[in-house]
Amino acid sequence: MRATIQYSLQIDFAEPARALTQVLRLTPRDFDSQHLLDWSVGVDPDVRMRRSVDTFGNIVHACSHDGPLERLSFFAGGEIETGDAAGVVRGSSEKFPLDVYLRDLESTRADVRLHEFTRDTLGAEAEPLGRMHLLLDALAKVLAFEPGETPAPRPAAEVFKDGKGSARELAQVFIAAARGEHVPARFISGFFIGAEGARDAGAHHGWAEVFVPPIGWIGFDCALGICPRDEHLRIAQGLDYYGAAPRRGASFGYVKEQASARLTIDFARHAAWQVQQ
């Protein structure tokens, strides 16, 4: 798939913000089935911005402004080309041993209920890839996908108990279940750029990746119930949502904010789709 992506995020502050710092992960990386032909990131008004690479290999833009600011807008986009690899990620730079992706975090910690569900689901299935597909199908039956985003994703155990959640919350449930079975897993943030179901996926999307020998890293989208295809634009990775979040920030003093995101996709001369949040 070849497409032109335009993403915007507008932040309105209830009162002028002071000494603002923001960290953006909005730039995809190349690997075998994903290539950037052109990409840029911008901010309005002008801020001090520095590009770097974080611990997990994500491209990060850190920006700051002395304020006061009533509104801040971010823009990212360009032309990309993706291929359908059935969720398999090859050709990416891997910096850590697999044990790192077994690390237990509060956001991705399975409780007794989720552990028991996972064991009952996998049963006697021994084939590693088959086990993960069984888990995906089982979670899709007991968890409802709720489009949209909460200000911060709830812990995986809470989401599983509630039986519903956003894409990033469902991804963390899958990660918790996989790590509970000693399967390395990580969180992926990105965009879903397919026309079909684009409005349900939302401007931001999230899914999980697990390491399945001998294949390697494979994605599982618990919200849509599929392995990522060429409609999934992979942007950042981390142990949980917070390590791969598109934006994290802080300001001097607490300031209430209202965020509105828009994603516009032009499929190489085909119809354009707009997704708003």
BAFI-3210 file (N, C-alpha, C; in Angstrom, 3 decimals, decimal comma, padded with zeros to 6 digits):
// residues 277
n [1|2|3|4|5|6|7|8|9|10|11|12|13|14|15|16|17|18|19|20|21|22|23|24|25|26|27|28|29|30|31|32|33|34|35|36|37|38|39|40|41|42|43|44|45|46|47|48|49|50|51|52|53|54|55|56|57|58|59|60|61|62|63|64|65|66|67|68|69|70|71|72|73|74|75|76|77|78|79|80|81|82|83|84|85|86|87|88|89|90|91|92|93|94|95|96|97|98|99|100|101|102|103|104|105|106|107|108|109|110|111|112|113|114|115|116|117|118|119|120|121|122|123|124|125|126|127|128|129|130|131|132|133|134|135|136|137|138|139|140|141|142|143|144|145|146|147|148|149|150|151|152|153|154|155|156|157|158|159|160|161|162|163|164|165|166|167|168|169|170|171|172|173|174|175|176|177|178|179|180|181|182|183|184|185|186|187|188|189|190|191|192|193|194|195|196|197|198|199|200|201|202|203|204|205|206|207|208|209|210|211|212|213|214|215|216|217|218|219|220|221|222|223|224|225|226|227|228|229|230|231|232|233|234|235|236|237|238|239|240|241|242|243|244|245|246|247|248|249|250|251|252|253|254|255|256|257|258|259|260|261|262|263|264|265|266|267|268|269|270|271|272|273|274|275|276|277]
n.u [000,847|000,483|000,539|-000,415|000,027|-001,463|-001,252|-002,618|-002,544|-004,197|-003,832|-005,610|-005,447|-006,856|-006,151|-003,489|-000,535|002,606|006,168|006,447|006,940|007,306|007,222|007,530|006,583|006,327|007,299|007,693|009,700|011,844|011,437|011,440|008,836|007,837|008,252|009,530|008,929|008,877|008,847|007,849|007,911|006,200|005,603|003,349|002,851|006,241|008,755|011,452|013,097|014,307|015,712|016,062|017,059|015,407|015,697|014,531|014,869|013,120|012,240|012,460|011,063|011,826|010,420|010,188|008,766|008,671|006,312|003,708|001,177|-001,795|-002,696|-001,496|-000,171|000,495|002,054|002,380|003,571|003,596|004,755|004,268|005,087|003,773|003,778|002,049|002,845|001,752|001,814|004,414|007,528|010,351|013,775|014,104|015,806|017,072|017,645|017,779|018,071|015,779|014,731|014,218|011,710|010,032|009,576|007,888|005,349|003,300|001,207|000,946|000,536|-000,548|-003,351|-004,635|-007,036|-006,752|-004,477|-005,507|-007,495|-005,892|-004,342|-006,392|-007,344|-005,177|-004,595|-003,687|-002,267|000,712|002,221|004,003|003,149|000,496|-000,531|-000,541|-002,377|-004,662|-004,963|-005,467|-007,944|-009,541|-009,507|-010,769|-013,373|-014,190|-013,609|-014,656|-014,139|-013,720|-013,922|-011,915|-010,186|-008,995|-007,810|-005,545|-004,359|-005,933|-004,747|-003,901|-005,174|-007,427|-008,814|-009,357|-011,070|-013,206|-014,064|-014,005|-012,442|-010,158|-008,157|-005,421|-005,583|-006,579|-004,452|-002,518|-003,633|-003,352|-000,556|000,015|-001,142|000,404|003,053|002,644|002,738|005,358|006,187|007,934|006,879|005,660|004,593|003,026|002,700|000,790|-000,741|-003,882|-004,450|-006,228|-009,032|-011,434|-013,081|-011,628|-012,601|-013,460|-011,092|-009,754|-007,834|-005,375|-003,717|-003,140|-001,272|-000,121|003,076|004,617|007,267|007,885|009,365|010,419|010,118|010,166|009,481|006,022|003,014|-000,068|-003,274|-005,445|-007,710|-008,901|-008,881|-007,051|-003,922|-001,469|-001,567|-000,907|-002,287|-001,618|000,305|003,297|004,755|006,065|007,692|007,535|007,795|005,297|002,287|003,151|005,847|005,825|004,180|002,474|002,570|003,868|003,865|004,606|003,862|004,695|003,260|-000,101|-002,159|-005,223|-006,121|-007,398|-007,513|-007,417|-007,380|-006,551|-006,575|-005,648|-005,875|-004,603|-004,998|-003,045|-004,194|-006,691|-009,797|-009,851|-009,620|-010,846|-010,110|-011,175|-010,597]
n.v [-001,186|002,190|005,412|008,734|010,387|012,494|013,880|015,497|017,167|018,947|020,901|022,431|024,705|025,195|027,407|029,729|027,952|027,371|027,168|024,767|021,350|018,816|015,486|013,747|010,921|010,322|009,551|007,130|004,103|002,522|-000,837|-004,230|-004,467|-001,913|001,343|004,627|007,236|009,921|012,213|014,315|016,357|018,812|021,821|024,199|027,080|028,136|026,207|025,194|022,496|019,186|016,408|012,928|009,553|007,135|004,792|002,435|002,587|004,249|007,112|010,270|013,433|016,073|018,853|022,269|025,125|028,419|029,648|032,175|029,818|029,305|027,519|024,650|023,063|020,088|018,556|015,894|013,806|012,419|010,565|007,121|003,620|000,440|-003,103|-006,271|-008,409|-010,334|-009,645|-010,133|-008,876|-007,914|-007,064|-004,909|-002,860|-004,359|-003,862|-005,016|-007,935|-010,729|-011,173|-008,711|-008,015|-009,484|-008,236|-007,284|-004,990|-002,528|-001,703|-003,784|-006,138|-009,356|-010,543|-013,067|-013,936|-013,338|-014,886|-017,496|-017,583|-017,428|-019,801|-021,734|-021,164|-021,714|-024,353|-027,575|-026,885|-026,755|-025,599|-022,703|-020,387|-021,049|-020,961|-018,214|-017,266|-018,581|-017,272|-014,639|-014,965|-015,852|-013,706|-011,810|-012,670|-012,204|-009,604|-006,347|-004,006|-000,631|002,165|005,175|007,130|006,980|009,323|008,166|004,884|002,142|-000,267|-003,596|-005,796|-004,602|-003,757|-006,226|-007,356|-005,575|-006,052|-004,632|-002,121|000,448|000,480|000,572|-000,233|-002,858|-003,990|-003,983|-005,846|-008,202|-008,312|-008,650|-011,166|-012,769|-012,421|-013,580|-016,196|-016,534|-015,457|-013,264|-009,912|-006,824|-003,361|-001,624|001,439|003,262|004,013|003,104|002,658|001,737|001,893|000,524|000,295|002,354|004,558|003,410|002,523|004,842|007,934|007,438|004,322|001,089|-001,899|-005,259|-006,933|-010,098|-012,387|-015,077|-018,056|-020,097|-017,788|-015,032|-011,611|-010,942|-009,279|-008,686|-007,638|-006,823|-005,284|-005,174|-007,819|-009,173|-010,067|-007,543|-005,802|-004,465|-002,160|-001,222|001,180|001,234|002,834|003,355|001,584|-000,119|-001,173|-000,917|001,045|003,615|003,747|003,964|005,986|008,345|011,026|012,638|014,788|017,732|020,534|023,654|023,780|022,664|022,280|022,141|020,392|020,116|017,774|017,239|015,135|014,462|012,410|012,109|010,340|009,555|007,447|007,053|008,412|007,388|007,484|009,806|009,459|010,597|010,699|011,464|012,525]
n.w [000,000|-000,810|000,476|001,444|004,414|006,792|009,849|012,671|015,797|018,163|021,011|023,473|026,094|029,311|030,748|030,161|029,470|031,102|030,744|029,086|028,239|025,840|024,573|021,641|019,787|016,784|014,381|011,992|011,684|009,283|008,092|006,818|005,640|005,631|004,560|004,532|002,388|002,488|005,205|007,896|010,886|012,717|014,676|016,019|017,930|017,012|018,570|020,735|019,447|019,474|017,897|018,524|019,388|021,235|024,040|023,086|020,408|019,090|017,141|018,450|019,162|021,096|022,593|023,715|025,371|026,612|027,216|027,805|026,713|024,939|023,132|021,399|018,600|016,852|014,046|011,762|009,153|005,804|002,975|002,642|002,268|002,490|003,149|003,178|005,622|007,166|009,828|010,674|011,732|010,277|009,728|011,390|013,819|016,639|020,001|022,509|024,680|024,701|027,234|028,388|027,505|029,004|031,285|034,208|034,587|036,210|034,575|032,789|034,138|034,842|036,641|038,945|037,810|035,030|034,486|034,906|032,949|030,637|030,816|030,669|028,129|026,377|026,929|025,949|023,733|021,974|019,990|019,283|017,700|017,196|019,785|020,362|018,488|019,365|021,809|020,947|019,599|021,721|023,547|021,983|022,116|024,710|025,339|024,631|022,062|022,474|020,697|020,609|023,142|026,466|028,958|030,179|029,801|031,462|033,949|032,830|034,147|035,272|032,990|031,784|033,683|033,484|030,913|028,549|026,443|025,189|022,144|022,853|025,491|025,260|023,911|025,926|027,664|026,151|026,074|028,810|029,273|027,535|028,552|031,001|030,324|029,844|027,424|025,417|025,045|023,617|023,417|020,744|019,152|016,766|013,567|012,164|008,885|007,047|004,839|005,351|008,319|009,406|010,803|013,158|014,288|015,027|015,489|016,733|017,181|018,657|019,275|020,009|020,061|019,883|020,618|018,647|018,315|015,510|014,085|014,859|015,769|015,947|015,174|016,957|016,811|019,076|019,249|016,692|016,103|014,458|012,799|012,276|009,159|005,863|006,323|008,780|010,253|011,649|014,402|016,983|019,699|022,893|026,365|027,453|026,985|027,790|027,177|024,463|023,716|021,606|022,348|025,168|027,958|029,962|032,049|033,642|036,668|037,186|034,412|032,889|029,957|026,594|024,096|020,592|017,892|014,475|011,617|008,337|005,352|002,239|-000,303|-002,537|-004,992|-004,580|-002,692|000,007|003,538|006,660|010,053|013,242|016,623]
ca.u [000,000|001,189|-000,410|000,056|-000,549|-001,376|-001,740|-002,529|-003,000|-004,338|-003,981|-006,114|-005,260|-007,910|-005,502|-002,180|000,462|003,938|007,312|005,894|007,845|006,575|008,023|006,728|007,001|005,408|008,048|007,884|011,011|011,828|011,814|011,251|007,513|007,412|009,281|009,180|009,399|009,026|008,173|008,288|007,188|006,224|004,879|002,903|003,876|007,616|009,303|012,772|012,841|015,520|015,443|016,987|016,573|015,304|016,266|013,959|015,108|012,111|012,635|011,796|011,243|011,573|010,259|009,887|008,364|008,617|004,963|002,456|000,558|-003,196|-002,926|-000,299|-000,557|001,543|001,766|003,308|003,053|004,414|004,384|004,787|004,761|003,727|003,436|001,395|003,746|000,996|002,198|005,820|008,405|011,731|014,619|014,152|016,961|016,711|018,724|017,753|017,769|014,345|014,323|013,721|010,289|009,279|009,555|006,554|005,013|001,961|000,248|000,831|000,657|-001,729|-003,776|-004,987|-008,139|-006,222|-003,614|-006,342|-008,117|-004,879|-004,023|-007,535|-007,439|-004,097|-004,751|-002,579|-001,636|002,159|002,859|004,071|002,310|-000,888|-000,914|-000,844|-003,631|-005,727|-005,130|-006,113|-009,350|-010,249|-009,680|-011,758|-014,706|-014,562|-013,321|-015,248|-013,322|-014,398|-013,133|-011,642|-009,070|-009,063|-006,603|-004,443|-004,883|-006,028|-003,947|-004,461|-006,078|-008,680|-009,503|-009,867|-012,213|-014,291|-014,558|-013,979|-011,385|-009,642|-007,174|-004,178|-005,859|-006,670|-003,088|-001,820|-004,170|-002,684|000,830|000,022|-001,421|001,552|004,177|002,303|003,125|006,800|006,372|008,317|005,837|005,873|003,499|003,291|001,776|000,811|-001,991|-004,535|-004,676|-007,138|-010,318|-012,444|-012,924|-010,713|-013,245|-013,509|-009,748|-009,405|-006,637|-004,250|-004,017|-002,121|-001,381|000,968|003,952|005,227|008,357|007,489|010,419|011,643|009,738|010,594|008,414|004,764|002,019|-001,432|-004,145|-006,549|-008,892|-009,513|-008,916|-006,253|-002,510|-001,297|-001,390|-000,328|-003,033|-001,063|001,541|003,995|005,505|006,962|007,572|007,949|007,323|003,873|001,855|003,888|007,140|005,642|003,098|002,727|002,910|003,851|004,342|004,411|003,953|004,950|001,946|-001,119|-003,016|-006,162|-006,013|-008,330|-006,764|-008,210|-006,479|-007,141|-005,726|-006,133|-005,154|-004,848|-004,475|-002,466|-005,216|-007,998|-010,519|-009,208|-010,415|-010,465|-010,459|-011,021|-010,825]
ca.v [000,000|003,474|006,397|009,980|010,504|013,789|013,768|016,732|017,090|020,281|020,939|023,697|024,779|025,932|028,669|029,714|027,041|027,948|026,251|023,530|020,366|017,743|014,456|013,197|009,752|010,424|009,260|005,685|003,592|001,555|-002,246|-004,899|-004,258|-000,529|002,260|006,036|007,935|011,309|012,378|015,481|016,667|020,244|022,339|025,588|028,006|027,628|025,800|024,565|021,084|018,393|015,032|011,935|008,172|006,711|003,500|001,358|002,827|005,128|008,485|011,137|014,878|016,736|020,278|023,048|026,510|029,128|030,121|031,432|029,243|028,910|026,421|024,062|022,142|019,232|018,023|014,860|013,124|012,250|009,465|005,841|002,420|-000,708|-004,397|-007,200|-009,485|-011,147|-009,268|-010,428|-007,710|-008,294|-005,977|-003,806|-002,893|-004,844|-003,444|-005,677|-009,370|-010,982|-011,133|-007,375|-007,942|-010,266|-007,422|-007,093|-003,614|-002,398|-001,554|-005,031|-007,259|-010,227|-011,030|-014,487|-014,144|-013,362|-016,067|-018,689|-017,518|-017,744|-021,227|-022,490|-020,918|-022,365|-025,791|-028,463|-026,403|-026,630|-024,856|-021,312|-019,463|-021,449|-020,498|-016,792|-017,083|-018,987|-016,205|-013,517|-015,304|-015,953|-012,365|-011,116|-013,119|-011,745|-008,182|-005,489|-002,871|000,651|003,192|006,366|007,020|007,549|010,130|007,241|003,513|001,449|-001,496|-004,715|-006,607|-003,851|-003,802|-007,590|-007,513|-004,748|-006,687|-003,726|-001,135|001,045|-000,353|000,467|-001,019|-004,266|-004,425|-004,268|-007,116|-009,267|-008,351|-009,232|-012,601|-013,423|-012,454|-014,546|-017,506|-016,420|-015,087|-011,854|-009,115|-005,380|-002,506|-000,877|002,524|003,578|004,404|002,156|003,497|001,093|002,567|-000,253|000,318|003,405|005,423|002,695|002,407|006,105|008,595|006,662|002,899|000,356|-003,350|-005,962|-007,845|-011,138|-013,097|-016,469|-018,781|-019,476|-016,725|-013,729|-010,746|-010,959|-008,407|-009,151|-006,498|-007,346|-004,457|-005,558|-009,274|-009,639|-009,704|-006,332|-005,954|-003,247|-001,004|-000,803|001,952|001,031|004,052|003,281|000,377|000,024|-002,257|-000,685|002,238|004,816|003,739|004,145|006,958|009,362|012,289|012,779|016,131|018,326|021,982|024,208|023,945|021,832|022,981|021,249|020,519|019,399|017,342|016,820|014,587|014,172|011,640|012,126|009,333|009,595|006,195|007,150|008,765|006,888|008,345|010,154|009,222|011,407|010,135|012,496|012,184]
ca.w [000,000|-000,833|000,967|002,037|005,750|007,444|011,225|013,440|017,180|018,727|022,459|024,001|027,537|029,999|031,058|029,498|030,039|031,259|030,760|028,539|027,647|025,189|023,908|020,556|019,021|015,650|013,153|011,800|011,279|008,181|008,192|005,524|005,046|005,837|004,086|004,468|001,210|002,923|006,497|008,669|012,117|012,975|015,840|015,941|017,424|017,009|019,863|020,656|019,182|019,271|017,468|019,063|019,369|022,630|024,415|022,293|018,991|018,516|016,835|019,423|019,071|022,371|022,351|024,908|025,144|027,887|027,447|027,998|025,523|025,054|022,188|020,820|017,539|016,303|012,717|011,300|007,979|004,619|002,082|003,121|001,494|003,384|002,564|004,100|006,038|008,121|011,176|010,968|011,661|009,957|009,255|012,350|014,711|017,969|020,883|023,807|024,739|024,835|028,641|028,708|027,159|029,991|032,501|034,767|034,914|036,778|033,480|032,015|035,075|034,858|037,952|038,970|036,866|033,671|034,392|034,765|031,618|029,623|030,895|030,148|026,689|025,630|027,127|025,585|022,501|022,191|018,902|019,771|016,949|017,434|021,116|020,316|017,747|020,279|022,782|020,257|019,359|022,998|024,094|021,157|022,516|026,059|025,471|023,608|021,659|022,568|020,003|021,400|024,066|027,797|029,189|030,444|029,782|032,751|034,017|032,072|034,967|035,417|031,700|031,589|034,576|032,971|029,695|027,393|026,533|023,956|021,445|023,610|026,695|024,871|023,594|027,172|028,175|025,399|026,539|030,151|029,151|026,904|029,491|032,043|029,797|029,560|026,020|025,314|024,402|023,688|022,956|019,522|018,827|015,350|012,942|011,262|007,712|006,118|004,664|006,048|009,765|009,848|011,799|014,429|014,851|015,650|014,991|017,253|017,322|019,381|019,239|020,691|019,326|020,708|019,945|018,407|017,597|014,985|013,165|015,344|016,278|015,187|015,760|017,197|017,059|019,868|019,013|015,418|016,028|013,326|012,791|011,472|007,712|005,307|006,815|010,066|010,173|012,923|014,697|018,142|020,508|024,278|027,226|027,598|026,258|028,154|026,501|023,027|023,540|020,578|023,000|026,625|028,234|031,271|032,071|034,973|037,265|036,544|033,461|032,227|028,509|025,720|022,920|019,432|016,869|013,159|010,717|006,957|004,580|000,799|-000,822|-003,882|-005,964|-004,204|-001,780|001,267|004,747|007,808|011,351|014,254|018,029]
c.u [000,887|000,184|000,315|-000,709|-000,381|-002,038|-001,590|-003,111|-003,014|-004,617|-004,433|-006,025|-006,343|-007,421|-004,100|-001,167|001,828|004,991|006,905|006,993|007,020|007,573|007,125|007,389|006,026|006,090|008,266|009,330|010,833|012,106|011,327|009,918|006,972|008,551|008,731|009,784|009,635|008,275|008,722|007,390|007,317|005,369|004,531|002,356|005,270|008,082|010,747|012,555|014,150|015,125|016,508|016,360|016,545|015,855|015,784|014,107|014,056|012,699|011,789|012,096|010,865|011,489|009,856|009,551|008,210|007,233|004,903|001,870|-000,894|-003,504|-001,599|-000,736|000,660|001,092|002,818|002,712|004,035|003,900|005,050|004,370|004,839|003,362|002,821|002,338|003,090|001,444|003,655|006,670|009,829|012,489|014,646|015,366|016,505|017,887|018,840|017,591|016,283|013,861|013,763|012,210|009,435|009,080|008,120|006,361|003,594|000,898|-000,003|001,002|-000,649|-002,074|-004,169|-006,059|-007,638|-005,286|-004,445|-007,019|-007,122|-004,534|-005,162|-007,652|-006,413|-004,115|-003,509|-001,885|-000,151|002,836|002,837|003,156|000,832|-001,390|-001,302|-002,120|-004,832|-006,020|-005,846|-007,601|-010,147|-010,495|-010,720|-013,184|-015,144|-014,312|-013,940|-014,324|-014,174|-013,537|-013,002|-010,537|-009,415|-007,796|-005,368|-005,022|-004,889|-005,121|-004,673|-005,470|-007,430|-009,494|-010,110|-011,101|-013,430|-014,880|-014,605|-012,868|-011,003|-008,608|-005,906|-004,382|-005,937|-005,295|-002,333|-002,361|-003,484|-001,242|000,917|-000,193|-000,225|002,740|003,913|002,625|004,592|007,078|006,761|007,279|006,139|004,680|003,940|002,245|001,904|-000,533|-002,559|-004,995|-005,542|-008,442|-011,406|-012,153|-012,038|-011,338|-013,315|-012,135|-009,314|-008,104|-005,375|-004,673|-002,869|-002,355|-000,163|001,833|004,535|006,315|008,006|008,616|009,809|011,365|010,313|009,417|007,208|003,752|000,663|-002,265|-005,402|-007,825|-009,631|-009,542|-008,122|-004,771|-002,352|-000,998|-000,767|-001,107|-002,510|000,262|002,198|004,889|006,499|006,695|008,065|007,447|005,828|003,525|002,766|005,256|007,049|004,604|003,440|003,137|002,849|004,422|004,056|004,518|004,202|003,606|000,926|-002,011|-003,922|-006,105|-007,087|-007,602|-007,721|-007,261|-007,233|-006,112|-006,375|-005,244|-005,557|-004,180|-004,074|-003,538|-006,586|-008,639|-009,717|-010,165|-009,919|-010,980|-010,184|-011,245|-010,798]
c.v [001,242|004,560|007,635|010,187|011,942|013,676|015,112|016,500|018,492|020,186|022,343|023,657|025,647|027,302|028,607|028,841|027,715|026,834|024,858|022,652|019,220|016,777|013,755|011,952|009,625|010,123|007,764|005,358|002,609|000,139|-002,914|-004,600|-002,845|000,411|003,678|006,643|009,413|011,461|013,602|015,657|018,162|020,633|023,797|025,995|027,388|027,327|025,349|023,068|020,364|016,958|014,108|010,551|007,677|005,300|002,366|001,568|003,678|006,501|009,424|012,594|015,472|018,237|020,994|024,484|027,175|029,663|031,638|030,959|028,880|027,704|025,960|023,019|021,384|018,702|016,977|014,218|013,084|011,091|008,184|004,718|001,225|-001,966|-005,301|-008,363|-010,364|-010,886|-009,474|-009,176|-008,193|-007,071|-004,771|-003,967|-003,291|-004,612|-004,269|-007,181|-009,561|-010,892|-009,768|-007,303|-008,907|-009,464|-007,136|-005,635|-003,559|-002,358|-002,852|-006,253|-008,057|-010,619|-012,506|-014,803|-014,251|-014,545|-017,329|-018,732|-017,933|-019,218|-022,075|-022,348|-021,722|-023,880|-026,570|-028,029|-026,123|-025,766|-023,366|-020,336|-019,772|-020,965|-019,018|-016,498|-017,525|-017,883|-015,007|-013,782|-015,325|-014,577|-011,575|-011,481|-012,539|-010,253|-007,407|-004,306|-001,612|001,713|004,446|006,098|007,639|008,383|009,278|005,832|002,888|000,226|-002,666|-005,526|-005,925|-003,892|-005,178|-007,830|-006,765|-005,309|-005,793|-002,708|-000,584|000,117|-000,518|-000,313|-002,508|-004,820|-004,777|-005,525|-008,283|-009,417|-009,022|-010,737|-013,343|-013,512|-013,422|-015,968|-017,512|-016,202|-013,614|-011,068|-007,638|-004,639|-001,735|000,222|002,849|004,087|003,207|002,957|002,813|001,851|001,857|-000,242|001,425|004,261|004,736|002,627|003,695|006,670|007,890|005,201|002,236|-001,134|-003,958|-006,701|-008,848|-011,830|-014,581|-017,177|-019,823|-018,269|-015,383|-012,937|-010,744|-010,099|-009,083|-007,942|-006,994|-006,545|-004,887|-007,060|-009,857|-009,429|-008,465|-006,642|-004,674|-002,001|-000,485|-000,077|001,938|002,227|003,874|002,012|000,656|-001,145|-002,152|000,587|003,430|004,886|003,969|005,215|007,983|010,701|012,132|014,152|016,578|019,833|022,445|024,546|023,115|022,692|021,952|021,489|019,699|019,074|016,876|016,394|014,313|013,440|011,625|011,215|009,426|008,375|006,315|007,259|008,172|007,841|008,610|009,926|010,109|010,758|011,214|011,914|013,454]
c.w [000,000|-000,458|001,457|003,335|006,244|008,818|011,913|014,830|017,752|020,223|022,861|025,523|028,173|030,446|030,478|030,230|030,073|031,228|030,309|027,946|027,081|024,538|022,904|019,977|017,864|014,327|013,014|011,452|010,130|008,688|006,916|004,861|005,290|005,455|004,036|003,215|001,513|004,235|007,208|009,887|012,373|014,163|015,589|017,311|017,499|018,437|019,654|020,501|018,867|018,938|018,041|018,894|020,803|022,828|023,520|020,790|018,318|018,226|017,692|019,095|020,425|022,113|023,635|024,516|026,501|028,209|027,528|026,670|025,818|024,178|021,624|019,799|017,023|014,943|012,373|010,057|006,845|003,794|002,562|002,172|002,432|002,613|003,614|004,382|007,094|009,557|011,528|010,758|011,446|009,457|010,175|013,256|016,107|018,918|022,155|023,687|025,030|026,276|029,045|028,508|027,980|031,273|032,929|035,157|035,472|035,680|032,726|032,906|035,085|036,286|037,850|037,935|035,429|033,470|034,146|033,402|030,538|029,635|030,332|028,639|025,910|025,797|026,791|024,294|022,758|021,146|019,234|019,027|017,156|018,773|021,094|019,532|018,587|021,291|022,159|020,076|020,661|023,602|023,303|021,560|023,854|026,268|024,314|023,334|021,699|021,896|020,856|022,391|025,408|028,010|029,470|030,452|031,167|032,763|033,357|032,881|035,127|034,130|031,467|032,459|034,052|031,684|028,478|027,573|025,181|023,328|022,266|024,907|026,368|024,515|024,868|027,853|027,472|025,869|027,902|030,096|028,565|027,864|030,638|031,643|029,365|028,082|025,969|024,524|024,574|023,083|021,715|019,373|017,347|014,872|012,186|010,056|006,664|006,016|005,446|007,548|010,280|010,942|013,160|015,090|015,540|015,118|015,469|017,359|018,074|019,280|019,938|019,679|020,303|019,899|019,878|017,655|016,664|014,102|013,571|015,880|015,344|015,925|015,905|017,620|017,755|019,645|017,756|015,215|014,880|013,614|011,911|010,016|007,170|005,702|008,157|009,840|011,549|013,198|015,846|018,937|021,925|025,093|027,478|026,826|026,528|027,478|025,008|022,712|022,473|021,170|024,510|026,945|029,646|031,128|033,508|035,622|036,508|035,652|032,784|030,728|027,811|024,428|021,826|018,322|015,581|012,302|009,334|006,123|003,115|000,184|-002,283|-004,954|-005,669|-003,209|-000,512|002,411|005,852|009,074|012,388|015,638|018,842]
res [m|r|a|t|i|q|y|s|l|q|i|d|f|a|e|p|a|r|a|l|t|q|v|l|r|l|t|p|r|d|f|d|s|q|h|l|l|d|w|s|v|g|v|d|p|d|v|r|m|r|r|s|v|d|t|f|g|n|i|v|h|a|c|s|h|d|g|p|l|e|r|l|s|f|f|a|g|g|e|i|e|t|g|d|a|a|g|v|v|r|g|s|s|e|k|f|p|l|d|v|y|l|r|d|l|e|s|t|r|a|d|v|r|l|h|e|f|t|r|d|t|l|g|a|e|a|e|p|l|g|r|m|h|l|l|l|d|a|l|a|k|v|l|a|f|e|p|g|e|t|p|a|p|r|p|a|a|e|v|f|k|d|g|k|g|s|a|r|e|l|a|q|v|f|i|a|a|a|r|g|e|h|v|p|a|r|f|i|s|g|f|f|i|g|a|e|g|a|r|d|a|g|a|h|h|g|w|a|e|v|f|v|p|p|i|g|w|i|g|f|d|c|a|l|g|i|c|p|r|d|e|h|l|r|i|a|q|g|l|d|y|y|g|a|a|p|r|r|g|a|s|f|g|y|v|k|e|q|a|s|a|r|l|t|i|d|f|a|r|h|a|a|w|q|v|q|q]
***
